[in-house]
Amino acid sequence: MLLVVDVGNTQTHLGAALRALLALRDLSFTDLDASILSSTVPQLRPEWTAMASRYLGHDMPVVGPGVRTGMPIRMDNPRELGADRLVNAVAAHDALGGPCVVVDFGTAITYDCVSAGGEYLGGIIGPGVEISLEALTSRAAAIPKIDLLRPRMLIGKSTVDAIRSGVVYGFAAQVDGILARLREELGEQTGAIATGGLAAAIVPFCTAIHDVDPLLTLTGLRLIYERNA
């Protein structure tokens, strides 16, 4: 069994945490034959690899320099590219071919672009949905915090409805507008796939993207592991 790990922020007791997660599926360390790590927190990478050596008994490759991804990076400084964005691009190109775009609804909304030849071209980064909501409610005392539910209608009949409509339809329009511009540059047949925690809240209101894959990053990690096995 292959363990794929996508890490943002985690606790220091990695071995205990991993054991507990495996136990939820009636698994143990001995069930894991291999592992691979993607982390946007550099100081945690050696902790994870040390944990793998101690508890899993094998080396854990980390997505980054020296790991074959099969995807050339055409950025001014390839080291600036976050591992999660590269992993997503690898998975999207495997699923859709090229050219294609990954729209990731995370802390930021990122658009990662892959050429027809399978090259990572670069991307677009904007403030995420939750960041925008937090900024709105923290800077305007009269505006309440809301849950990001489906708007009842376009024209809100209350403050909560108006905010919900503005956030959902506003971000949907952003996605549609940016994808339209990207297709002008990359070609009208450019595929698009969404991932990230809030994709399911926004994508149903988009016209330029329909596919959502919450496991896109994990799929990309599996593909990269297989290319290095």
Summary of the structure (lengths in Angstrom):
residues: 229
radius of gyration: 19.5
end to end distance: 13.4
largest distance: 59.4
contacts: 695
relative contact order: 0.15
helix: 45%
strand: 18%
